[in-house]
Amino acid sequence: MIYIINDDPVPRINMLQSGTTDLGVIPIENIPDVEGYKMGKFEIIVEKGLLEPTIVYVVLNAHKEPFNNVYVRQALAYATPYELIVQTVYEGYLKPLHGVIPRGFPGYTEYKTINYTGVSYEERIKIAKELISKSGIDPTKYSFEIWYNAGNTQREKIATLLSQSWSQLGFKVSTRALEWPVLLSKTEVAQGWDVWIVGWMPDYLDPDNYAGPLFYGGTRFKEIHVYEVKSPDEISKYISTAKVIDTENYYIVVGEKGSGAKVTVSGKPFIVISYVVDEKATIPVENCTSFVNINPAFYRNITVDAMIIAARWEANPVIREAIYEAVFRASNYEVPLIWIGQYILVRPYWNWLHGRYYHPTLAERYDLLWEDLDAPTVSTGIKDYVNDPYTLVTVTHGWPDTFDPAFNYESFGWEIFHNTGDTLVTYWKNDTEHIIPDLAVAWVHNEDSTEWYFVIRGGVKAYDPWHDKVYDISALDVLFTIWRIARLEGDPSWMITEFIDTNASKVLTEEEFDKVLKEKTLIADYKGQSKQVTSLKELLEFFGYDGPTAGVVYLKLYAPYGPILSILADPFTMVIPAKYLFDNVDTLKGKYEEAMKAAEWGKNPAAWANYIGKGEDEPTHQYLHKYPIGTGPYYIKEYVEGSYIVLDYNPYYWNATLWEQLYGFKP
């Protein structure tokens, strides 16, 4: 598998047309140039039409003037030329969106929302100018830049259209391209930027994965309570202040815990959310990191934050959906992010390539695709590598933010991790309903789903291509990986730190776990079936597994969270062998036994904090950033930053028999 990197769309088009690549990232306006292009009996085909959960949006720095003014933000939203963007940038393959939750998810609503495309563009410019006047600012005194990632022609065009449209309001607007890792780095803090354009592919299929990372302002709470009441008179028992959001079936009333609050609306039931802010635990906005502990706009609103946290932990799906509708309405009104639209799938490739599928959160596994044996052989221009029937080649733009999964929070990197690593659980191809085993062969949880036990597959090895060495994977490595993600506090770490108490989690032997199964009520759920199990043998039989095991990982959740298995299927959780880091990171060399003994071989993971630090300068991160390792179907054989990445079949892949079953192939 070869990734060719080129930020210029013209060479990308030429490479696809010439058969240098099998597929590639082609600007939508150039799809007609490649669709139907022929080479002998083969031609380029284009899959299109499926509405994706992926969205594109514009981030306003709400922590600085003039974007800290809601009327300015609304004015910019009204002045956004959505129709031009949809038709000229995306050739119609984008559906406008005006809130944080896309179509197809609980919480999406059009009830009493502002339709920023509801009137003509000329009328919207008039409304925008009225809002600027209402804001009290003088737009001629403000100059700002719109940033986008170099090589992304769609975002470049959006930036140009926005600069032209927003300039009509009196602002001085310019655009600037930055390399992808640079753009991510510069916008992760509140200072030094104005506006940038980005997309969002969900990490897991739940409205919290939009509302949380894209709209949550980082307020911490000592208490959050949710009550369903029929009469407005009851509300005063729970809160001292009240803000009311009207949704289709409920009034959502949010306020500080106390008494005395009064509301005057009626006609439908109420959902009351009371809160107590934890001022000490709440990080000041200027010290936050985007996507880690605050949304990318650095926008904070206590009412919104209380609703997001309340919905996150709410078990009743009806109440949860109503709260998310209120969150959607707030995002539609406050617009710290200007929601541009929801993607419609468009992907071109040669029809000699077969087996393609689409999953909304995971990239394709390229070892599950195959080519016609009479597909052409074409030089890639990279060393002696050719694109032949046994090699998959794609051309794209940008570069992975990092090869360390604990810090990577973007789709390019996750695509590579999905093909070079293994997670505890996963999805098979395009199935979004059933979580299946990966490194965990079976799992159970307690009755309130706050304790989870995962039995780890035996015989799995991680391949280190930089030293041609292998490492056995065990439950200890799984816990170390998850604990390390939380410890480093990288961009995706919130999905661990918000839900899993990593220091209260631990490693068990099979014998210890078998005893737990006999003493506790533990439930196994798999492919729609549920069963209480009382022994390890019974559990493995329930999952249909009869192979070796390598220990058990116990994960302690702070509270029940329905999508937790989906998070553990995300590629940033791919398992890294702890010993690999202790063998190669200068500050850790020779300390593996010492560190594992200090942590009581996984019984006391907090002890690892004496060896693993935090932040981007942390030595294990700096090492993995350059020298990745994995257990998956491929390994990273070589790369030249900004030019190419070569993946090769992993000769130690634990599931290589799959290739023999599918293709009769042994690596």
Buried (B, 14 or more C-beta within 10 A) or exposed (E): BBBBBBBEBEEBBBBBBBBBBBBBBBBBBBBEBBBEBEBEEBBBBBEBEEBBBBBBBBBBBBBBEBBBBBBBBBBBBBBBBBEBBBEBBBBEBBBBBBBBBBEEBBBBBEEEBBEBBEEEBEEBBEBBBEBBEBBEBEBEEBEBBBBBBBBBBBBBBBBBBBBEBBBEBBBBBEBBBBBBBBBBEBBBBBEEBBBBBBBBBBBBBBBBBBBBBBBBBBBBBEEBBBBBBEEBEEBBBBBEBBBBBBBEEBBBBBBBBBEEBEBEEEEEEBBBBBBBBEEEEBBEBEEBBBBBBBBBBBBBBBBBBBBBBBBBBBEEEEBBBBBBBBBBBBBBBBBBBBBBBBBBBBBBBBEBBEBBEBBBBBBBBBBBBBBBEEBBEBEBEBEEBBBBBBBBBBBBBBBBBBBBBBBBBBBBBBBBBBBBBBBBBBBEEEEBEEBBBBBBBBBBBBEEBBBBBBBBBBEBBBBBBBEEBBBBBBBBBBBBBBBBBBBBBBBBBBBBBBBBBBBBBBBBBBEBBBBBBEEBEBBBBBEEEEEEBBEBEBBBEBBEBEEEBBBBBBBBBEEBBBBBBBBBBBBBBBBBBBBBBBBBBEBBEEBBEEBBEBBEBBEEBEBBBEBBBBEBEBBBBBBBBEBBBBBBBBBBEEBEEEEBBBBBBBEBBBBBEBBEEEEEBEE
